[in-house]
Amino acid sequence: MAQTVNVNFKLDADVKKSMEQACSDMGLSMSAAFTIFAKKVGRERRIPFEVSADPFYSAENIAELERRVANVKNGTSTLKEHDLIEVQD
C-alpha cells in the first residue's frame, strides 16, 4: 500500500458542513471524497467538472451595479416597483 500523507487546507464552515452531509449521504468520508477527486485529477490532468465564473460577478456588471447605486444615492435615478413578468413554457 502507498504511503499516506496529511494535506491541510481551509474551508468555509458552511461549505464543510454541506460537504460532510453530502458525503455522508453517499456513504463516503470527506477524506475518501477528496481522494477520489485527487486521483481523477491526477489521472485525467484536468478538473473533473466544469469550472466557470458567474457573469453576475464580472467587472463590467459590478461597475454597472455600482453606477446605478450611486445614481440612486445622488438622486439622478429612482427605484420603481413593477410586476414580475411570467415566462411561458
N, C-alpha and C positions, 0 to 999 in steps of 0.2 A: 504494500500500500504506500502511496506517495506521502511524503511528509506534509503535514498541515501547518499553516501559519495563521496568525491572527491579523485581521485587517480592521482598522478602526476608522470610522468617519461619522460625521454628524448628520442628523436628520431632524426636521421639524417634528415636534412631539405628535402633532395630529397626523402627519404622514406616517410616522412609525406605527401609531396605533391602528390606522387604517390598513397598513400593510400586514401587521400582525394578525388582524382579524381575517383579511383575505387569505393569507397563508394558512391560518387555522382551518378556515372553511374548506381548503383544498387538501388538508391533511399534511401540510408542509410546515417546517420551521422557517424562520426568516433566513437562517444560515443556508438551508437547503435551497431556498428560492434564489439567493444571491449566487450560490454555487452553480445552479442551472444557468443563470444569466451569464456568469463569467465564462463557463465552458462554451456556451453558444457564441459569445463574442470572440473568444479565442479561436474557435473552430471556423467561424464564418468571416472573421475580420471586419465586422460591422455591428452596429447597434441592431438588435433583432426586432426592432419595431420602428415605425416612422417617428422621427423627431422633427417637429416644425414649430415655428413661432406663431402665436396667436396674433393676427393682424391688428387686433384691437390695441395691442401694446406697441405698435410701430411708432417710430419717432414722429412721423408725419401726423398720425392720429392723435398722439399725446399733445403735440403742438397745437393742433386744431381744437382739442378739448380745452386746453389752457387759454387759447384765444377767446373761445366762447365764454368761459367762466369770467375772464377779465371784462368782456363786453357786458355781461350781466352785472358784474360788480360796479362798473363805471356808468351804468345806466343806458348804454347805447343799444342794448338788447334786453328783451324781457322774456320770461318764461310763460308759456301758454299751455293750458290743459287741452288735450284733444282725445277723441275717441280712438281706440285701437282699431286698426284695420285687420279684419279676419281674412286669412288666406284660404281660398277654396282649393281642395284637392282635386 
